[in-house]
Amino acid sequence: MKPSDVSLDLKSLVLGAVVGGILMLSVGAATTTGSPSVDKWDYKVAAPPRGTFDDPNVGSMGMLERQQTFLNEFGKEGWVLVTRAEGNVFYFKRGIK
């Protein structure tokens, strides 16, 4: 098989990256010591702007940059990604002190 014959399924690639990130965050959270305890959680459900995850007119790198920007905006506000559901619905949480 030639490298030019290989095509990436973008949805599978993104889903794999999201699941891998969640697993890494879960392991990191479970092994972190000295972190402040959280008594309550605040949750947010969000959908990305149209075309963030499914615009055929943008190359794969452009899509990744859009996705990263979308997720980083929530991260700046202290939100942590919990999971992604079908239909591009994202669930975030952050601790309430």
Buried (B, 14 or more C-beta within 10 A) or exposed (E): EEEEEEEEEBEEEBEEEBEEEBEEEEEEEEEEEEEEEEEEEEEEEBEBEEEBBEEEEBEEEEBBEBBEEBBEEBEEEEBBBBEBEEEBEBBBBBBEE
